Amino acid sequence: MEKIFSNFIPVKRILLFAAILIALAASAASVSAASIGKPGYSGKILSRSAAAVTVKPGATYTLNVSVKNTGTVVWKKTGSRFLSVYTYSPKYRKSVFADASWYRYDEPAKMNEASVAPGKTATFGFKMKAPQKPGVYDENFLLAAENYSWIDGTQFKISIIVPGATPAATTSPAPTTTAPVATVTPPAPTPVSAPAPTPTPAPAPAPSPLAALMTARSYKDSVVVAGGQKASVLVAFKNTGTVPWLSQVLRIRGIAVANSVSLASDDWANASEPSRVRISVPSGSVGEFTFNILGPVAKGTYDLPLKLVVDGADVPGSDFDIPVTVTEDAPELPTQEIPIPVAAAANEPNIRVGLWNVPGGVTLLNSSSFNVIGSDGTTLASVAPGTTITVGFNRETKTALISTPNGQYTSAVPVRFVSTDPAGLFQVPNFGGWDTTLYVNQFRGTMELNYYAPSDNVWLIEELPLEQYLRGIAETSNDSNHEFQKALIVAARTYAYFVHSIGGKYALFDVQPSAADQVYRAYGSETIRPNLVRAVEETAGQMVTYGADVVVTPYFSRSDGRTRAWQEVWCCQVKPWLVSVPAPHDVGKTLWGHGVGMSASDALGWAVDGKTYDWILKYFYTGVDIKKIY
């Protein structure tokens, strides 16, 4: 130890130097506790084109960022305090993503606008060049007023995945809101060069399956509207991932229902979802959302925080805010009836089941009278009990042809068939969805014929209340353990409710009647599984929740001694209630199914051992509660 110290400065000088560092640290801490920037300089990231992208070695990606000026100072593109983007954390260094088009090695770009007043939005765009070496690279950026101040609240991060590496499952840190230095003085006489981010070599990743880029919006800085009036909004996203989109939702971030300063209009899908779209958007294509915003009573500025949800999953990096400027007060808001989101609904929802991809026409009859309803809501025909009608579809004209004893009718789709008696049962004599020799060919609820153009498929759809749908679940036998039956039904109810609440898995309906979702055999299953019907009735409305949310509850036939975590099978996002747990009753067996969630074989074993249905559910779905939702 003495020999080591002999090569350094005297101990007294070390102690003095340490005291100086401590004093400087205390001083810096007091600055950072106050603000990262000078008074009047603050902003808010509204959107960015991506949070993570895959780019080939040496190729470039153009990053676009929009930032709201939340301070009191007008931002300028020119002059001594022009607004620009800097590399940050650490600052004043050359970025590993630096491109020849950058303004400086540590300063990618100035803002696009000549000036941006408080409350308005600035945009930035610059190229990022991928390193030649495969890996996963992160970079942090922060806005600055040149030679004067950092812009508080504007730090953001981007990750580039260079093929030949697999991204780690990490969570981006929240933007830093404090820093020890409050002024910007680039260029420094001798820039401090910090090490470039170190790549993490790993096997080649698959392209990102779910990704989006906002390509258009109908407003510039904000949506301008008078109190009590509506303003139309359009936003468009390009599917930059590798899988097609079937169901798309714009959903408010962190807000469940309308409140006193809601911007919701009565044409919204519900109080937390301005728009839902069920249309196929292939990779590389663009999907659009159009909806209205209702101006609140009070004049002022508001924000509508939104995210894009595709096929039930949040699209990474798709968060954005719509600034709203209300130009004048309104004496009161118009009366509106806005649906409460399904996830918060007190009432039982209807489930849409895609029963059959119809090859030709459909024959229908009902035990009660029923009405044929056209796509415009008009009643085309009334049909007597036991009377058979036929329904065909003309692919050239894209219209349905309905033949009844009283005449023929044509209509655009969807065409719906609605029983006048809720207890009425439909029958489809030529049904080909499953073996009708094993199950009575009868269906509750409303029937619908619809056409899905992207795949040129005609679908027969059954729509019925969730509890009636569960009575037709055919996932176990009538004589299986009753506690197991109840566990299975609660998981099935939760799964169907969750899928419905996110807009369904498919473009025209929520679920299919097969193992792709849940095996369902309609009214025919009820007639041979009365004990399962009893399990439905005894657990009515009960679902699996994690925190305050009803969550997805996959289940499968049998494990090999343990279940799988969600990310082991379906990639990427960790779902804390879907982690691997031992399945002792399955030890020595082979995996049969996807392996995520509840193993039916092991759950049956636990039930035979005397465990109750709620214990079984909490065992397979970690950290959950069982709650009555309606």
C-alpha positions, 0 to 999 in steps of 0.5 A, spaced: 500 500 500 505 504 501 509 503 495 502 504 491 501 511 494 509 513 493 507 514 486 502 519 487 501 526 490 502 527 497 496 525 502 495 532 504 494 534 497 489 528 496 485 530 502 485 538 499 483 535 492 477 531 495 475 537 499 474 541 493 470 535 489 466 534 495 464 542 495 463 542 488 459 536 488 454 539 493 454 546 489 452 542 483 447 538 487 444 544 489 443 547 481 440 540 479 435 540 484 432 547 482 432 545 474 436 543 468 435 549 464 434 556 465 427 560 467 423 560 461 426 554 457 422 547 458 419 543 453 415 536 452 416 530 448 410 529 444 412 524 439 418 521 435 418 516 429 421 510 433 424 508 440 428 502 437 429 501 430 433 495 426 438 498 421 443 495 416 450 496 418 452 503 415 445 505 413 441 511 415 435 512 419 431 519 419 429 520 426 423 525 427 421 528 433 416 533 435 416 537 442 412 542 445 414 549 448 412 549 455 416 555 457 415 562 456 421 564 451 420 563 444 424 558 441 428 561 435 432 557 429 437 562 428 441 567 432 445 566 438 440 562 442 438 557 436 434 551 438 438 544 437 438 537 439 445 535 442 448 528 444 447 527 452 448 523 458 454 524 457 454 531 453 459 534 448 461 528 445 461 525 438 455 520 437 456 513 435 450 515 430 453 521 427 452 522 420 455 527 415 449 531 415 449 533 422 450 540 424 456 538 428 459 532 431 455 532 437 449 536 435 445 533 429 440 538 427 437 545 429 429 545 429 425 546 423 421 552 424 423 559 424 420 560 431 416 556 436 412 560 441 410 558 448 404 552 447 406 551 440 410 545 437 417 544 434 419 539 430 426 536 429 429 531 423 436 528 422 439 522 420 442 517 424 448 512 421 448 505 424 455 503 426 458 497 422 459 493 427 453 488 429 450 490 436 445 494 440 446 501 441 443 506 445 443 514 444 441 520 449 439 527 446 437 533 449 434 540 446 438 546 448 438 553 447 445 554 444 450 557 449 445 559 454 441 553 457 438 546 456 431 545 455 428 542 461 423 536 460 426 534 453 431 528 453 429 522 449 433 516 447 433 512 441 436 505 440 439 502 433 439 494 432 445 493 427 443 486 424 447 480 428 445 482 435 439 481 439 436 487 443 436 485 450 429 486 454 430 492 457 426 498 459 428 505 457 429 510 463 425 516 464 428 522 461 433 525 466 430 532 469 436 534 473 443 535 471 449 539 475 450 544 469 445 549 467 448 552 461 450 550 455 457 553 452 459 549 446 463 548 442 468 547 448 475 549 447 477 542 448 471 537 447 471 532 452 471 525 448 467 520 452 467 513 450 462 511 444 456 506 447 459 499 447 455 494 442 453 488 445 454 482 440 449 477 440 445 472 435 441 476 429 435 479 431 428 478 427 425 484 425 421 488 429 414 485 428 410 491 431 412 498 429 409 504 427 411 511 424 406 517 424 406 519 417 400 525 417 396 529 421 391 534 420 393 539 425 400 543 425 401 546 432 395 544 435 387 543 434 384 549 435 376 549 437 371 553 440 368 551 447 362 546 446 364 545 439 367 539 435 374 539 431 375 534 426 382 530 427 386 525 422 392 522 424 396 516 420 401 511 421 405 507 417 406 499 419 413 499 419 413 492 422 413 485 419 406 483 421 399 486 418 395 489 423 388 487 423 385 491 429 387 498 431 385 503 436 387 510 439 387 509 446 388 515 451 394 514 455 393 513 463 386 515 463 380 510 463 374 514 463 371 521 461 372 527 466 370 534 467 376 536 462 375 531 457 376 532 450 371 526 448 366 527 443 360 522 442 362 519 436 368 516 440 368 508 440 368 510 448 370 515 453 378 513 453 378 511 445 377 516 440 377 511 434 377 504 433 379 501 426 378 494 424 381 493 417 387 490 414 394 494 414 399 490 411 407 491 413 409 498 409 402 500 408 398 506 412 392 506 416 388 512 418 384 514 424 379 520 423 375 523 429 372 529 433 375 533 439 370 536 443 372 543 446 371 544 453 367 549 457 373 553 459 378 557 454 385 555 455 390 549 452 389 542 453 393 535 451 390 529 449 395 524 450 394 518 446 398 511 444 397 506 438 394 499 440 394 494 434 391 487 435 391 488 443 398 490 444 401 497 445 406 499 439 413 501 442 414 508 441 407 510 438 406 515 444 404 522 442 400 528 444 395 532 441 395 539 443 388 543 443 387 550 444 380 552 446 379 559 443 373 561 447 368 559 453 362 556 452 356 556 457 355 549 457 357 543 453 352 539 449 349 533 452 353 527 449 352 519 450 359 516 450 360 509 452 364 507 458 370 503 456 369 495 456 374 494 461 370 499 466 363 497 464 358 495 469 354 491 464 356 484 460 359 485 453 357 481 447 362 477 444 362 476 436 364 469 434 367 468 427 363 461 426 364 459 419 368 462 413 362 460 408 364 457 401 357 459 398 351 461 401 347 460 408 341 457 410 337 459 416 331 458 420 329 460 428 325 457 433 322 464 434 320 469 428 326 473 426 328 480 422 333 481 417 336 487 418 340 491 412 347 494 413 343 501 414 339 498 419 333 497 415 328 491 416 328 488 410 324 482 412 320 479 417 321 471 418 316 466 421 318 461 426 321 455 423 321 458 416 328 457 412 331 463 408 337 462 404 343 468 404 348 468 398 354 473 397 355 476 390 363 478 390 362 482 384 357 487 387 359 486 394 352 485 396 348 479 400 342 476 396 337 474 401 331 469 399 325 468 403 318 465 402 315 472 401 321 475 396 328 477 395 332 482 397 339 485 396 343 489 401 350 491 403 354 487 408 353 486 414 346 483 414 344 481 421 339 476 423 335 478 430 330 474 433 324 477 436 325 472 442 331 472 446 330 465 447 330 464 440 335 459 437 338 459 430 339 453 426 344 453 420 342 446 416 348 447 411 353 449 417 360 447 416 364 450 422 364 443 425 361 436 426 354 437 427 353 430 428 356 431 435 353 437 437 346 440 436 346 445 430 343 451 434 346 458 436 343 463 441 344 471 440 344 474 433 347 472 427 351 476 421 353 475 414 359 479 413 365 480 408 372 481 409 375 484 402 383 483 404 382 475 404 376 475 400 372 471 405 365 471 407 364 470 414 358 467 418 358 471 425 354 469 432 354 475 437 351 473 444 352 476 451 359 473 454 355 469 459 351 465 454 358 464 450 361 461 456 355 456 456 358 453 449 365 452 451 367 445 450 374 445 453 373 439 458 368 434 459 361 434 463 364 429 469 371 433 470 372 435 477 368 441 478 373 446 481 377 445 475 371 447 471 370 453 475 377 455 474 377 453 466 371 458 466 374 464 469 380 463 465 375 463 459 371 469 461 377 473 462 380 471 456 374 473 452 373 479 456 380 481 455 380 480 447 373 484 446 376 490 450 382 491 446 377 490 439 378 483 438 383 479 435 380 479 428 378 484 423 370 482 424 369 478 430 373 477 437 374 470 437 374 463 433 371 457 436 377 453 435 383 452 439 386 458 436 382 462 441 377 457 445 374 451 443 366 453 442 360 449 440 354 453 441 348 451 444 349 444 442 355 444 448 350 446 453 345 440 452 351 435 453 355 439 459 350 441 464 355 441 469 360 446 465 353 451 465 353 450 472 360 452 473 358 458 469 353 460 473 356 459 480 362 464 477 358 469 473 362 475 472 368 473 475 375 475 472 382 475 473 385 481 474 392 484 475 392 491 479 386 494 476 386 491 470 383 485 467 388 481 463 389 476 458 389 469 461 392 464 456 391 456 458 393 450 454 392 442 455 399 440 458 406 442 460 412 438 461 413 439 468 413 447 468 409 452 464 412 458 460 413 465 461 409 469 456 416 472 453 419 465 452 413 463 447 411 470 444 417 475 445 419 481 448 414 484 453 414 481 460 407 480 463 408 479 470 402 475 471 405 470 466 411 467 469 414 460 469 411 456 475 412 448 476 407 443 474 408 437 478 402 433 476 405 434 469 412 431 470 414 426 465 409 428 460 410 432 454 408 439 452 401 439 449 400 446 447 403 453 447 405 452 455 403 459 457 399 460 463 394 455 466 396 447 464 389 444 464 392 437 466 396 440 472 390 444 474 386 438 474 391 435 478 391 440 483 383 440 483 383 433 485 388 434 490 383 439 493 385 445 491 379 451 490 378 454 483 381 461 486 387 458 489 388 454 482 388 461 478 392 464 483 397 459 482 398 459 475 397 467 474 402 470 479 400 476 483 393 476 481 386 477 484 379 474 482 374 479 482 367 480 480 367 485 474 359 485 472 
